[in-house]
Each structure stands twice: as C-alpha cells, then as structure tokens.
Amino acid sequence: MSKSSPTFSCASCGAVYRKWAGRCDSCGEWNTISEQAPLSKGPGSKTLSQRGKTIPLTDLAHEEAPPPRIASGMEEFDRVLGGGLVPASAILVGGDPGIGKSTLLLQAAASFAQNGAKVLYISGEEASAQVRLRAQRLGLGEAPVKLGTETALRDILTTLDEEAPDLAIIDSIQTMWLDTVEAAPGSVSQVRAAAHELVTFAKRKGVSVIIVGHVTKEGQIAGPRVVEHMVDTVIYFEGERGHQFRILRSVKNRFGPAAEIGVFEMTGQGLAEVSNPSALFLSSRDAPAPGSVVFAGIEGTRPVLTEIQALVSPAPPGSPRRTVVGLDSGRLSTILAVLEARCGIPFTGLDVYLNVAGGMRIAEPAADLAVAAALLSAREDVSIPPDMVFFGEISLSGALRPVSQTENRLKEAQKLGFSQAVVPSRSRLGDAEGMQIKTMTDLISVVGDMFGAG
C-alpha cells in the first residue's frame, strides 16, 4: 500500500505545492506555505490529499422572493404544479398507455405558448404528422408551438441550446438514447443518463423541462427510481378506461404541495377542466339505495366529495370474494375484521364488492368510516339518508379517530347541499351552522345509531 505524499498550500491565495517553499510563486507572499492534512485517508490514490475550494455558505434567514411562475391558463394543471411552471424546473409525468398523457401535454403546451411562452414539443414516439393530426382534432392547429421528432439526445440538447425555449416537452424518456452509453433505448442505464443530461441542462440553461415516462404493470414509472429523485416534480395521470374522468396527481413537488390533484374530463375535443369535481362525481347519483355512502375527502389542499358503493351478497361454497376498485384491498380486510371482532357483525360466507364511483382513487384513512357505513348499509339492506356525509379513521380497537381539515370537509359538503354529517368525536368542527353533526366515539355507536343495533 503506497503512502500518499504530503501537500502544501498557501494561506494567502490557496495555491497548492508538492513541497515546502519560503515564498509563494502565485501571490509573492513570504512564509505563508504550510503542510495540509489530507481530507481523508485511504489506500494509495484513493486518498483525497489535495484540497478543493471553499464553497460559499449562507444563513437560513433570507429575503429572497419566491420563484416566479409561468401560468398556463389551465387552472387544474397549474394547481398540480403548485401555482404555475417554475423556470429551470424538471417535471416527470407518468401514466398508463392511452390514458391521455400526450393529449394533456399538447394542450398544456398550446396554453403556455398562447400565454407568451416559447414552447418546444419533442416527440420520440410519434411522427410529426401524427402530432399535427392530434393538434387539429383538439383545435390547436394554430397554436405557436414548435414541433420536433427526434430520439438522439445530443441533437435534442443542441436544438434546445440554439432555440432557448421557456419550456421543452420530451415525449418520452424511454425512447431517448445517448451516444455515450452503450445500451438500448429504454434500458436502465440509458434512462438514467438521459434524465441526468436533461435535468442538468434545465438547471444550467434556465429551461423548464417536462419529461414523459412510461409506467410498469404495477403503475410505477419504468426505469431506475433515481430518475424520480433527480426531477423537481413527479406527476401521475390516472383514470379508468371506462370512465371519462382523469386525475392529475402530484406525488412530489419541490415548489408546491404534494398530493395535489387536478380533475379533467375526457371529451371528443380533448381534456376539459373540472373546476368543481365534487359536484361532478355526485351528479350521477340515483335515488337512495343500500350500500351508497358519500365520503367527504381531502385531495391535496382541496376537499372532494365522492360516492362509495358497496354490495354484499351470499357467496357460493368456498372462499368468499373481496373485490375492491379505487381503495386499498388491505384496508377493506381490516375494516371487515374490526366489524366482526368489535361489533359482532360477521361477513363470513358473503361476497363483498366495493367501488369508488367516477374512477377516483382514495388513499387517506379518513375513508374508513364511510367504507364501514357502506358495508353495513349493503349488508342490512338499509339506505343511508341522501343528505348525509361520513369521514373518520377506524382504529383496530373500533374507536373512531378525528382526521385533519374537518372544517373544509364540512364546508364543501354544506356547499353541495348536504345537511348531516357523521364524524368522530373530538373533531374540530369550527363554524358548521346549518348542519346536523353526529359525533361518534366508536364503531359500535355508529352501528347502534344508524342501524338500530349495538
């Protein structure tokens, strides 16, 4: 194991020497050169013996203004971004095939361009004629968007450097290839290298970049997970093929709130914004029916009311079915176990089907109480009053726990004409005049009050 030679540096100008000298040749000062200890100790060349430059440090307190934003004019899209597009930001958009990612981004590109931003749309999956046909179908044929079709990243970066746009859309990262990486497009090494070059270019040149990413069968963005760490914002475009609604959901945002959603409706003229998703998700409700319950939820910063539907039917001999759409199946199993163990209501020998109407996906535990009410309503064949909403978390002991933003949930429900609510006790109700609120301590109380047993 070789021993690294000592290094000497000038205290006045920082010049580095291999041996000691009385006078610094760089600045001319005398007796300023001294031996420096290595930054780290390791075998041979692994030792960081030569010191680098000192980086400037600042305090946490500062008077800097928040980063400026470019509004697209699409309120739902801007909401998910945190209020608009931040210059020099990198955004990753993922979604299932055919869900409408290219349509959404083409509409967003046209909106940004019509608001004065210089936008380049680079497609690596479709020919220019295909993109133009989509633009004509969406009524965007006259939008001032520059279009290019290329997969060689070196050529793309050269074009972006020459054009200096405000926003560049890359569709998609899995089709891009870098000539310095010996791998096929879409491989882990190519995706990582291409994403790194695009993000670095965005930060260095001040160009905002939106990158489209494919997803795996599990719904995660394909490629190395490090790509999601590189970018500033990660957005998923969700929806069911059989429903016209599409949800744009942010799962990471360095410039705004995470878990924010934007709601769109797929129409013949493209994606239409839905400014009041609660009213839209509840617009198709029929007359009160057993198993139908309205849940007052929170998606990001906005309250959203959705309908949870349950169906309980006798199961044939064997294992009963548990089918869930729009909710976590593990959460359903937990609620069924609590109902049986704490409330004495068995679901053995019964098939259970649970669905969130409109194609919404609910992840917050505040939906536990609404799910339990829908299951009990379907099992007992008792209809819930149509002007009643539910929300609350159920613990394994059967107790009900309060959830966040109770006031916002109740205000949204009241705005849509609901006059009754069932919530956990100790919830911060705030100003809820005009609503009849039932506070429950545990699930047994809900069963006794709503269904006359307990």
N, C-alpha and C positions, 0 to 999 in steps of 0.2 A: 504494500500500500504506500503510494508516494505521498510525501509531505508537501503541502502547498507552500509556496514561497510567500514571505510577508509582503505587504503592500504599504506604501507611504503616500500620504496626501497632504496638500497644502491647506492650512486652516483658513487662509485668506481667500483663495479663489477656488479651491476644491480640486486642483489638478492632481492626477494620480501618477506616482513614480514607482519603479521597481526597487529602487534603493534610495537611501537617505542622501540628501544634499543640503548644503547650508543655505543656498539661495534658490528660490523658485524661478524657473525659466519662464513661466507664464505671466506672473504678475511682478516679478522682480523683488519681492519681499524676502528679507533675511530671517532665518530661524523660525520659519512657520511650517516646516515639513516635519511630520511625526508619523510613527508607525501606527497603522489602524488594525484593530482586531477584526477577523473575518466575521461576516454576518451570520454564517452557520459553519458547522464543522461536519465534514463528510469525507468519503474516500476519494482521494485524487481530485479529478476535475469536477466532482460533484459539490465541492465546497464553494460557497459564494464569498470569495475573498475580496473581490472588487466592489466597492460601494457605489451606489447609484445616486441619483439626485433626490433631494428632499422635496416631497410633494407639499403644495400649499394647503393649509388647514384653515377651516372657518368655524365659527361658533354655530350652535343650533339656532339661536335667535337671528333673524334676518328680516329685512324689509322688502324682499323681492315680491313682486306681484305674481299671482297665479299664472300658469302658462296660457297664452292666448289660444283661442279655439276658432276653428272654421266650421260654421254651421252648414249643414247640407240642405236644410229646408224640410227634410223628412224627420218629423218630431220623434217618432218611435226609434229611428236609427240613431239620432243624436242623443236620446235618453240613454240608450245602452252604452254609448261611448262615454257618457258622463257629462254631456252638455255640448258635444261637438268634437271635431277632429283636432288633436293636438299636433302641431308641426313636429317633424322628426320622430314621430311615434311609429311603432311597428305593431300591427294588428293581425292576429291569426283567426281565420273564420273556418269552422268545420261544420259538417252536416252530412246526412245520408245522401246517397246518389239520387238525383232527380227531385230533391226537396225544394229547390229554387235558389240555391246559392248564387249562381251566375245571374239569374234574373234580379235578385236583390241588389247585387253589387253593380250591375249595369244601371239600374235605376238610381242607386246612390251616386255612381259616377256622373250620371247626367245631372243630378241635383246639385252636386258640388260644382260642376262645370258651369251650370246656368247661374250660379251664385258668384261667379267670377274666378273660381279656382282653375288652375291648369291641371288637367287630369289625363293620365296615360293609362290605357287598359291593355295589358299584355296577356294574350291568351296562348297557352301551350297545349290546349286540348281541342280547340275548335278552329276552323278556318275563318278567315275574315268575313267570308260570305255568310257563314252561319251566324256570327255575332251581329252582322248588319241586319239579317232577317229578323232576329230576335228584337233588335232595336226598332225596326219598322213595326213589328207586331205590338210593341209596347208604346208606340207613338213617340219614340225618342230619336228618330232618324235625323233630326236637325240639331241634336244636342252637340255642343262643341267639345266632344271627347275624341282624343287621339287614340287610334286603334293600331295594335301591332300583334303579330303572331310569330313567336319565336320560343325556343326552348334552351338555346345556348346562353348561359348566364353571363358570360363575358360580353356578348353582343348586347344583351339587355342592359347591363350596367353602363356600357359605353353610350347607349342611346339615352338612358336616364341622365347621365352626366352632361350630355350635349343639350338635351331639351330642358333640363332643370325644372321638372313639374312640381306642383304643390302636393300632388297625390299620385301614386302609382299602384295599380291593382295587378297582382300576379296570380293568374289562374291556370294551373295550380302548382304548388311547390313540388309535388311528386313527379311532375313532367320536366322539371328543370334539371340541367346537368352542367357540371363544372369540369372543364377540360383538365384541371389539375388533379382530379380524383379518378382513379381507375376503377370505376364501378358503374353499374347500370343505373339509369334514372329511376328514382323511386326507392333505391336502396338506402339503408340507414346512413351510410357514410355520405352519399350524395345529398340527401335531405338535410343532414346536419350542416354540411359545408355550404350548401346553397342558402339555407336560412341564416347562417352566420354572416355570409357576404352581404345579403340583403339588409339585415339589421344594422351591420356596421356602416353600410353605405347610407342608410337612412339617418343615422346619428351624425355622420360626418358631413353630409351634404344638406341636412335640414329638409329632406324629402319624406313625407309620410308614406308608408307602405302598408297596403292591405294584402295579406297572403292567404290564399285559399288552400285548405288542407283536406285530404281525403280522410275518411274515418274507417275504423276496423269494424268487425262484426259486433264487438261489444260497445260500439258507439264512441270510442276514444279516437283522437286524431292519430292517424297512422304515422309511423316513423319514430325516431327517438324522442323520449319525453323532454329531453333538454331543449327542444325547439320551443316548447311552451314556456320554459324558463327564460329563453332569450328575449321573447317579444314582450311588449308592454301590456297588451290586452289579448285575452283569449275569449272568443265568442263562439257559441254553438247555435246553429239554426235548426230548430226542432219542429216536429209535426208528424201527424199520421197521414198516410197516403189517402185514407178515406175521408179525411176532414179537410175543410177549406182553410182552417186556421193554421198559422205558422208562428212560432215563438222564437224570437231572437234573444238569447240569454247570455250574459257575460258571466264567466266563472273566474276571471282575473282581470283587474283593471288598475294600473298604477296611477291613473289620472281621474278616477271616479269610483263610485260604489260598485262592488262586485255583487253578483246575483241579481242585477237589474234585468228587466225583461222589456222587450218591445213586441207588440202583437200586430200581426198582419193577417190579411185575408186574401187568399189566392183567388183571383178573378180572371176573366178572359183577357183583360187588359193589363195583367201583371199583378203585383202585390199592392193591395190597398191598405193604408194605415188604419188601425182601430184605436181611436182615442179613448174609448170607454169600453175596455174588454169585459168588465163585469156585466154590463147590460147585454153584450153580445153573447156571452156564454150562457146567460139565463134566458135569452129571447125565445128559445125553442121549448121551454118548459110547458108541459101539458097540465091538465088538472092534477091535483094532489094524488099521489099514488104511493103505495107502500114501498119502502126502500129508497125513496128520493129525499135527500137532505142537502141544504145549501151550506157551504163552508165559507167562512169569511177568512181568507188567507192574505198573506203579505208576500209579494214577489219583489225582492229588492227593496225599493222605497215606496212602491205603490200598492194599495190594497186591491185585491182581486177576489170577487165572489164567483165561486164555481159550484156546480151541482155534482154531488157524489151519489152514484146509483148502486144499489145492492140488490142481489137476487139470491134467495135461499130456497132450495128445492130438495126433495128426498133423493138420496143417492142410491144407485144400484149396489148390490153386494160388492164389497171390496173397499178400496181406499176412496174416500170422497175427494172431489176435485176442489182445488182452490185456484181460481183464475182471477188475475189482477191486471188492470190496464190503467196506467197513469199513477200508480202508487207502488211503494216498495212491498214486495210479497212478504218479506220478513216481518214488516210492521203489522201486516194483517194477521199473521200467525200469532204474534204477541198479543194483539187485541183479543183474538178468539180465545187464547189461553186465559187471559185475565177475566173475560166474561164467564168462562166456565169455572175457574178456580175461585174467584172472589164473589161472583154474583150467582153462581149456581145455575147458569144458563148454558146447557150443552149444545154443541154443534156437531156432535158425533153422528155419523150417518146422514149428513146433509151436505150437498154441494153448495159452495159459496162462490158467487161471481161478484166482482167489484169493479166499477168503472168510473173514471172521471170524465164527465161529459165535455165535448168540444175538443178533445185531444190534448188537454192540459196535463202536465206532469207536476205532481205535488211532492215535495221532499221534506217540508217542515213538519215536526212532530205535533204542531198545533192542530193538525187534521185528525188526530186520534179520536177526539170526542165525536166529530161528525161521522167518522167511519163507524164507530160503535153504535151511534144512533141509527145510521142507515141499516146496519146489520140487524139490530133489534126490530126496527120497523118492518123489514122484509120477513124476518122470522115470525113475528107476531101478527103480520098482515094488518098493521095499523099505520095509517097515513100521518105524517108529520104536518102540522099547520104550514101552509104555503108562505106565511109571512115571518117564519122563524129561521134564524141562523144559529150555527153551532161553531165553537172553536175551543180548544183546550188540549193539553197534553195529559195522557193517562200513564201513571206510574205502574210498576209491577204489583204494587200493593192495592191497586184500584183507586188510589187517590187522584184527584184532578189538580194539575199544576197550572198556575197562570202563565200566560205567554206574553211576548212583547207586543207593543203597539196596539193595545186593546182599544184605545180611543179611535185610532184611524180605522180599525176594522168596523167598529160600531157606526162611525160616521158614514162610511161607504155603504153599509147595509141600510142605514136610515135614508140615505140619498136615493136609493133604489126602491124605496117603499116598504122595507121590512120593519116591523114594529115589535118583534120579540127576539130575544137572544138568550141562549143558554151558555154560560161561561163559568169557569172555575171561580171559586171564592178567592178572596184576597187579590182579585184583579183590579187594576187601576182603571176605573170606569170613566173618570173625567165628567164632561158635560154630555150626558146622554138623555136629555129631556125628550119626552115623547116616545121612548122605547120602554117596553116592559122587559126587564132583565132578570133572569133567574140565575142566581149564583149557587153552584153545587159544590159540595166538598169532596164527593167521591162518586164512583160509577154506580154504586148501589142506589144513591139518591136519585140519579138520573133515571134508572130503571123503575124505581117506585113512583116518581112523579110523572113520567111520560107514559108508562105502560101499566101502571096500577099494580105493580108487584115489587117486592123487595124484601 
